[in-house]
Structures are given as C-alpha cells and as structure tokens.
Amino acid sequence: MHIVLQLIPKKYLIGGTLILLGLSGLLIMSTIVAITGEFEKDSQQSEVAEIEGGGIGVGTANVSPEVMKYQPLLEKYAQKHGLDASYVPIMMALMMQESGGRGNDPMQSSESYCNGTVGCIKNPELSIDKGVLHFKSVLEKANYDLKLCLQSYNFGPGFINYVMKNGGKYTPELAISFSQLQYQEVKHTGKYHCVRPEMIPYGACYGDAKYVDAVLKYYTGTITADGKPAAPASGGSGGKSGVKVIDAGKTLIGKTRYVFGGGRSQSDINAGRFDCSSFVRWAFEQVGMNVGPMSGVTTDTLKTQGQAINPKDMKPGDVVFFDTYKIDGHVGIYVGNNQFLGCQGKTGVAIASMAKGTYFGERFNGRVKRF
C-alpha cells in the first residue's frame, strides 16, 4: 500500500483527501439536520397536543368512552348527510341512551333502515351512517323541534303527525298520550311491555314516553325554544365582540406557559398554565361567553360550536383550527393579517403567523367558527 501511495502524485493525494473530508462533512451535517428536523417536528407536535374530549354544540355530551370513540364517525356522516355539526353532541347523547356505544348497532338503526326488522345491521359504521341519516330525516319532519325529533326517533315518525294535529309542538303529555294510544293497538301481540314502571299506571307502554329526558340527561347545555342550536349572539365573535375577545386574550401575552392539559382548574389559570383550547375558553369567558366547561374543553369540543364561516370571510375574533398531530389538533383566535392569538408550546400565549409557508399556515385546515 505504501508503494502504491508513492506512485501517486502528491497533488492527487491531497485533492482526494480533501474530497473525502468534504463528503464526510456533508454526511455529518445532513445527519444533524435530519435529527434536528425530527426534533423540531416532534417539538411542534407536542406543543399543541390536546386531551381528547367530548362533543359540544351549545352544550356538552357527557357520555362513556365507548360512545366517545364514535364521535369522528358521527362528524363524518353528519357532514356526508348535510347535517350541521352542532347536532353531533345530541346524537352522542342519543347513542348513549340507545346502547352506551356497545354492540354492532350502537344507534339502533336497524328498524328504520330495514323497515321494522330488528338486528339487521351488523356493522357499527353502517349503524352510524343510517342513524345520522334517520336523525336528520326526523329532525326535518319535526321542523327542527329537537325534543320532538328525539321522541320521534324512539316512537317513529307517526308521533310527529300526532303532535302536528295536537298543537304542533312536543310536550311530555303528548308523548304519554301517544304511547297510551299506540299501546292499546299493539298490546294484544304481547311484544310490548313498559320499559318504565312509572308508566304502568298510565298504560303508556309503547316505546319510552320519557325518552327525551333520558337522552338529555347525557347532555349539558341550552336548547332554544324552537329546539334549534342556539345562534351566535349579536353577530357572534366576529366584529366588535371579536375585538373584545382578542383584547382579553392579549392580557396574557408574556404571562403564561404552555402545559399539556393545563388551564382546566382555577389554580392552573392563576398560575398561568394553559394549553390552546383552555386559553380560547378563558378568553371568551372574559367577555361573557361560555364555550364549554373549564374541566372539559378541548379542540374537539370547540370545533362543533358556533357558526361555520368561509375562511375568506373570517373576522377578528373568529376561532381557527389547525391539523397538527391530529385533525383539529390546535386552535386559536384570529386577529387579522394572517395572524392568530393562541397558546403555543414555546411561547405560551402569543400572536403567531398563519401565513402560507409558515408552520401554522401550512396546517390551517380551513375550519373557522364564529361563536
């Protein structure tokens, strides 16, 4: 080997050595960049990590983990069938009453899908698909009287016709009288019995005359007089109200730090510990708007509230969502000029860019809600 090296001119040896050194340097630098890039990626994802939560429209669905896991499918089929996402928490509560999220037909959709045949659905996703479609159909027939819709989901659409002939609006008394009438017609079959002992004296043993109350015990929130989800108050969070929300949120700039799951107790808030969704909840609370319970607010609960806004029409105070470690993994308050106010991992509460080419700009998913 030594003899071979002697035969090679020194200039080639020096040049070859420099080339090898240069290639080695490039290899080391690319390795460092790759490692750093992965670290930055993980850091960005961890700073917007959120706790999984329940659905919320103008209230919260208080349901089991078995029901909670079906929230994405309920949202998927609500979108497919053109049903406003604000009804998702009500359907979660309905599923809780029907099945607790267990079995192959968690929304008990077989009868509506198979013309009265029980147990024909063997797939949970098909159950949700057909259950959401049936819910929407009943809701429309009930003229968006949500309580009438719920009771008709149990009784069948014949209850809607009965109500329309008797005042046109759901009442508990009409539910009992309808159950009584229907039971008289079918009790000879022996297939029906009172699911509630308190209904036995009334002979109201067809279906569940207390179904509305049974569903709504899994739902905390407000239902408007006409049964529709509450509309944003006085123009919602955009405009003047939005400016107030932003001003309230800005008071925390430089005074907080991001803590995964933080902001869900008063001691956390006093200590300035927030995550993205708890900060948004806090900011709206400062201007008198309740967008969810302190202990339970998440990006998933926020995204089904309020009015959907086209991104082209968003105003300061609108709530914007980003796909980070998951769909809608991060949330903030739009302040204008492609910027939003949020609680981020490295900065705590701060104004960040969502312009094209930036981290959040590339992850803005177009979901904008006005509370």
C-alpha positions in Angstrom: 0.0 0.0 0.0 2.9 2.3 0.8 4.5 1.7 -2.6 1.2 2.5 -4.3 0.8 5.8 -2.5 4.4 6.7 -3.5 3.5 6.2 -7.2 0.5 8.6 -6.9 1.4 12.3 -7.4 1.0 14.3 -4.2 -1.4 16.8 -5.7 -3.9 13.9 -6.4 -3.4 12.6 -2.9 -4.1 16.0 -1.4 -7.1 16.5 -3.7 -8.6 13.1 -2.9 -8.1 13.6 0.8 -10.0 17.0 0.7 -12.8 15.4 -1.3 -13.1 12.6 1.2 -13.1 15.1 4.1 -15.8 17.2 2.3 -18.0 14.2 1.7 -17.6 13.2 5.3 -18.5 16.7 6.5 -21.6 16.8 4.3 -22.7 13.4 5.6 -22.3 14.5 9.2 -24.2 17.8 8.5 -27.1 16.0 6.8 -27.4 13.6 9.7 -27.5 16.6 12.1 -30.1 18.4 10.0 -32.3 15.3 9.8 -32.1 14.7 13.6 -32.8 18.4 14.2 -35.7 18.4 11.8 -37.3 15.4 13.5 -36.8 17.1 16.9 -38.4 20.3 15.6 -41.3 18.2 14.2 -41.8 16.4 17.4 -41.5 19.7 19.4 -44.1 21.4 17.2 -46.4 18.5 17.6 -46.0 18.2 21.3 -46.6 21.8 21.9 -50.1 21.6 20.5 -51.1 18.2 21.9 -54.6 18.2 23.4 -56.6 15.9 25.5 -59.3 14.0 23.7 -62.7 15.3 24.6 -66.4 15.0 24.1 -68.7 16.7 21.6 -70.3 20.1 22.2 -72.9 22.1 20.3 -74.5 24.6 22.7 -73.6 22.2 25.4 -71.5 19.1 26.2 -72.2 15.4 25.6 -71.5 13.6 28.9 -71.0 10.1 27.6 -69.0 7.0 28.1 -65.6 6.3 26.4 -67.4 3.7 24.3 -69.6 6.4 22.8 -66.8 8.9 22.7 -64.8 6.8 20.3 -67.6 7.2 17.7 -67.5 11.0 17.6 -65.3 11.1 14.5 -67.8 8.8 12.6 -70.7 10.9 13.8 -69.0 14.0 12.5 -68.1 12.2 9.2 -71.7 11.2 8.5 -73.2 14.5 9.7 -71.1 16.1 7.0 -71.9 13.4 4.4 -75.7 13.9 5.0 -75.6 17.7 5.3 -76.4 17.8 9.0 -74.9 20.7 11.0 -72.1 19.5 13.2 -73.8 21.2 16.2 -76.1 18.2 16.4 -73.3 15.8 17.0 -73.3 16.1 20.8 -77.1 15.4 20.8 -76.5 12.3 18.7 -73.8 11.2 21.1 -76.3 11.5 24.0 -78.8 9.6 21.9 -76.3 6.8 21.3 -75.5 6.7 25.0 -79.2 6.1 25.7 -79.7 3.6 22.9 -76.7 1.4 23.5 -74.0 3.0 25.6 -71.8 2.7 22.5 -71.8 -1.1 22.7 -72.7 -3.7 20.1 -72.8 -3.7 16.3 -75.7 -1.3 16.1 -74.9 1.5 18.5 -77.5 3.9 17.2 -80.1 1.1 17.0 -80.7 2.0 13.3 -81.9 -1.4 12.2 -85.7 -0.7 12.4 -85.5 2.5 10.4 -83.1 1.0 7.8 -84.7 -2.4 7.4 -88.4 -1.5 7.5 -89.0 -2.5 11.1 -86.7 -5.5 11.2 -84.6 -5.6 14.4 -81.0 -6.6 14.3 -80.3 -6.4 10.6 -77.3 -4.1 11.0 -74.2 -5.8 12.0 -71.6 -3.1 11.5 -71.2 0.0 13.8 -70.2 2.3 11.0 -73.3 1.3 9.0 -75.4 1.9 12.1 -74.0 5.4 12.5 -74.4 6.2 8.8 -78.1 5.2 8.8 -78.7 6.5 12.3 -77.5 10.0 11.3 -79.5 9.9 8.1 -82.6 8.9 10.1 -82.0 11.5 12.7 -81.7 14.2 10.0 -84.9 13.0 8.3 -86.9 13.0 11.6 -85.4 16.4 12.6 -86.6 18.0 9.3 -90.1 16.4 9.6 -90.2 17.8 13.1 -89.5 21.3 11.8 -86.3 21.3 13.9 -88.2 20.9 17.2 -85.3 18.9 18.8 -87.4 17.4 21.5 -90.0 16.3 19.0 -87.2 14.8 16.9 -85.8 12.9 19.8 -89.1 11.4 20.9 -89.9 10.5 17.3 -86.6 8.7 17.0 -87.9 6.4 19.7 -91.6 6.3 18.7 -91.3 6.6 15.0 -92.4 9.5 12.7 -96.0 8.8 13.4 -95.6 10.8 16.6 -94.8 13.9 14.5 -98.2 13.6 12.7 -99.9 13.2 16.1 -98.2 16.3 17.5 -99.0 18.3 14.5 -102.7 17.5 15.0 -102.5 18.4 18.7 -100.9 21.8 18.9 -97.8 21.3 16.7 -95.2 21.3 19.5 -93.7 18.5 21.6 -94.9 18.2 25.2 -94.3 15.4 27.7 -98.1 15.0 28.0 -98.4 14.3 24.2 -95.7 11.7 24.5 -97.6 9.9 27.2 -101.0 10.1 25.4 -99.4 8.8 22.1 -97.8 5.9 24.0 -101.2 5.1 25.5 -103.0 5.1 22.2 -100.3 3.0 20.4 -100.1 0.5 23.2 -103.8 -0.1 23.1 -103.4 -1.1 19.4 -100.4 -3.4 19.9 -100.7 -4.9 23.4 -102.5 -8.0 22.1 -99.3 -9.0 20.4 -97.5 -9.5 23.7 -94.4 -7.9 22.3 -94.6 -4.7 24.2 -94.1 -4.0 27.9 -93.5 -0.9 30.0 -89.8 0.0 30.0 -90.6 2.4 32.8 -92.5 1.2 35.9 -93.9 4.7 36.4 -95.7 4.4 33.1 -97.6 1.3 34.0 -100.5 3.2 35.8 -100.9 5.3 32.6 -100.9 2.3 30.3 -98.2 4.2 28.4 -96.1 1.1 27.4 -95.4 1.8 23.8 -91.8 2.9 23.4 -90.3 5.1 26.0 -92.5 8.1 26.8 -89.6 9.6 28.8 -87.1 9.2 26.0 -86.4 12.9 25.7 -85.4 13.2 29.4 -83.4 10.0 29.1 -81.3 11.4 26.3 -80.9 14.9 27.6 -79.6 13.6 31.0 -76.4 12.9 29.0 -76.3 16.5 27.6 -75.4 19.6 29.5 -76.3 22.9 27.7 -79.1 25.0 26.3 -81.8 24.2 23.8 -83.6 27.1 22.3 -87.4 27.4 22.4 -87.7 26.1 18.8 -85.4 23.2 19.5 -82.6 24.5 17.2 -79.0 25.0 18.3 -78.5 28.5 19.7 -77.4 31.0 17.2 -74.4 33.2 17.9 -75.4 36.3 19.9 -75.4 39.7 18.3 -73.2 38.8 15.4 -71.1 36.3 17.2 -67.4 36.5 18.0 -66.5 38.4 14.8 -66.5 42.2 14.7 -66.7 44.3 17.9 -67.2 41.3 20.1 -64.2 39.7 18.5 -62.0 42.6 19.2 -63.0 42.3 22.9 -62.1 38.7 22.9 -58.7 39.5 21.4 -58.1 42.3 23.9 -58.9 39.9 26.7 -56.6 37.3 25.4 -53.7 39.7 24.8 -53.6 40.4 28.5 -52.0 37.0 29.0 -49.1 37.6 26.5 -45.9 37.0 28.3 -47.6 35.8 31.4 -48.2 32.2 30.6 -46.6 28.9 29.7 -48.0 26.0 27.7 -48.8 23.0 29.8 -50.3 19.9 28.3 -53.8 19.7 29.8 -53.3 22.9 31.6 -56.0 25.6 32.2 -58.6 23.2 33.5 -58.5 24.3 37.1 -58.6 27.7 38.8 -55.1 27.0 40.3 -53.7 26.4 36.8 -55.3 29.6 35.5 -54.0 31.6 38.5 -50.5 30.2 37.8 -50.7 31.0 34.0 -50.7 27.4 32.9 -52.8 26.9 29.7 -53.0 24.8 26.6 -54.5 26.0 23.3 -58.2 25.1 23.9 -58.3 26.1 27.6 -56.8 29.5 26.6 -59.6 30.0 24.0 -62.2 29.1 26.5 -60.7 31.5 29.1 -60.6 34.4 26.6 -64.3 34.0 25.6 -65.3 33.7 29.3 -63.8 37.1 29.9 -66.3 38.7 27.5 -69.3 36.7 29.0 -69.4 33.8 26.5 -69.5 30.3 27.8 -68.0 28.0 25.2 -67.6 24.9 27.5 -66.8 23.8 31.0 -63.4 24.6 32.4 -62.6 21.0 33.1 -63.7 19.5 29.7 -63.0 22.0 26.9 -60.8 20.6 24.0 -60.3 21.3 20.4 -62.9 18.6 19.7 -65.5 20.3 21.8 -64.8 23.7 20.4 -65.0 22.7 16.8 -68.6 21.7 16.9 -69.8 25.0 18.4 -70.8 28.2 16.7 -71.4 29.1 13.1 -69.2 27.8 10.3 -67.5 30.6 8.4 -65.9 30.6 5.0 -62.1 31.3 5.5 -62.5 34.2 3.0 -65.0 35.8 5.3 -63.3 35.4 8.7 -63.0 38.3 11.0 -61.0 39.1 14.1 -62.4 37.0 17.0 -63.3 34.0 14.9 -61.8 30.7 16.0 -59.4 28.9 13.7 -58.3 25.3 13.7 -55.1 23.6 12.5 -54.3 20.0 11.7 -51.2 19.2 13.7 -50.7 15.9 15.5 -54.3 15.1 14.5 -57.2 16.8 12.7 -58.1 20.0 14.5 -55.2 19.4 16.9 -54.6 23.1 17.6 -56.9 26.1 17.9 -56.6 29.9 18.3 -58.3 33.2 17.8 -57.9 35.0 14.5 -56.6 38.6 14.9 -56.3 39.6 11.3 -53.5 40.0 8.8 -52.9 36.2 8.7 -52.2 36.1 12.4 -53.9 34.4 15.3 -53.7 34.6 19.1 -53.1 31.2 20.8 -51.2 29.3 23.4 -48.2 27.6 21.8 -45.6 25.4 23.3 -42.5 27.6 23.0 -44.2 30.9 23.7 -47.2 30.4 25.9 -49.9 32.9 24.9 -48.7 34.8 21.9 -49.6 36.0 18.4 -48.4 33.6 15.7 -48.4 33.7 11.9 -50.7 31.6 9.8 -49.4 32.9 6.5 -48.6 30.5 3.7 -45.2 28.9 4.2 -45.3 29.1 8.0 -45.7 26.2 10.3 -49.3 27.0 11.2 -50.0 28.4 7.7 -49.3 25.0 6.2 -51.5 23.3 8.8 -54.5 25.7 8.8 -57.4 23.4 7.7 -60.0 25.9 6.7 -62.2 25.3 9.7 -63.4 28.7 11.1 -66.1 29.0 13.7 -67.8 32.2 14.9 -69.1 31.9 18.5 
